Amino acid sequence: MQLIKGREIADNILVDIKSKILEMGTKPTLAVFLIGEDEASKIYVGLKEKAARDIGMDFKLFRYDANISEQEILARIEDLNKDKNISGIIVQLPLPEGLDKNKIINAISPEKDVDGFHCENQKKFCCGAKCKIFPVFPKAIIKMVEFAIGENSLENVNKAVIICVSDDFGIIMQEAFKKINIEAQYIFCDNLVSNSEELKEADVVVTACGVINIINSAMVKAGAIVIDGGIIKIEGKVHGDVDIESFKNQDVFVSPVPGGVGPVTVACLLENTFLAGVK
């Protein structure tokens, strides 16, 4: 087993953005909404802030109590949409009960939606239209696949299988793979047994289910790339969807959790923010 180390990939992306910011002479600015007291969200936002400041990007945090009114959030987003100094806007998820996630995200200007969650941006992406913003999580997964292929001079990587819980994510990932000329299909987590042959034939397996150890070495062919996008927290410890211990003596390329997709996702968010700020 060879690990696909997300930190190395992320560092390469961040070094590139930092040099471009220095060349440009002006700092892009990322605005982040943190609403409520979710502890994991606080940690994630802190990681994003540190990474942004480390590369010379400005970071503005808008923090609110869980009982904030939806109208107040929407009004602040509208102000930031109009602010020419703000390059990108994200809303850290999950949101407290009573707030409409889709309404709030879709209030962000598509040009400043650096997570790639806005319905207009997702529709364009899935239609194959040229997009300035590549949805962040799929972008990170594709970066990891490309790194594994390039780093190990892999050939004949033609077929991917995505294991997920929603059509929305499956369709976006199919389009993401299409952009790098890999044919992809998606299956739901509870249909793994009936799709075991397709899974065993895949050159790339991506899983994003949030189910511990749902994928093991017996389900994947030798030489495959396995990207673990799942996050499960048990007794304070973070796990992924992949039973990584089962792959120890196998000829495969696997991303770990933690230290895999996570840091690359943060780097891709900042890359999108830089791109959104370039006029």
LINUR-V759772 format. One record per helix or strand of 3 or more residues. SS is the DSSP state (helix for helix, strand for strand). FROM is the first residue (numbers start at 1). TO is the last residue. If there is no record, write none. Layout:
BEGIN
ss = (SS/SS)
from = (FROM/FROM)
to = (TO/TO)
END
This chain:
BEGIN
ss = (helix/strand/helix/strand/helix/strand/helix/helix/helix/helix/strand/helix/strand/helix/helix/strand/helix/strand/strand/strand/helix/helix)
from = (6/29/39/58/70/88/101/110/119/136/159/167/183/189/193/204/217/225/232/237/244/261)
to = (24/35/54/64/82/91/105/112/126/151/164/178/188/191/201/207/219/228/234/239/247/277)
END
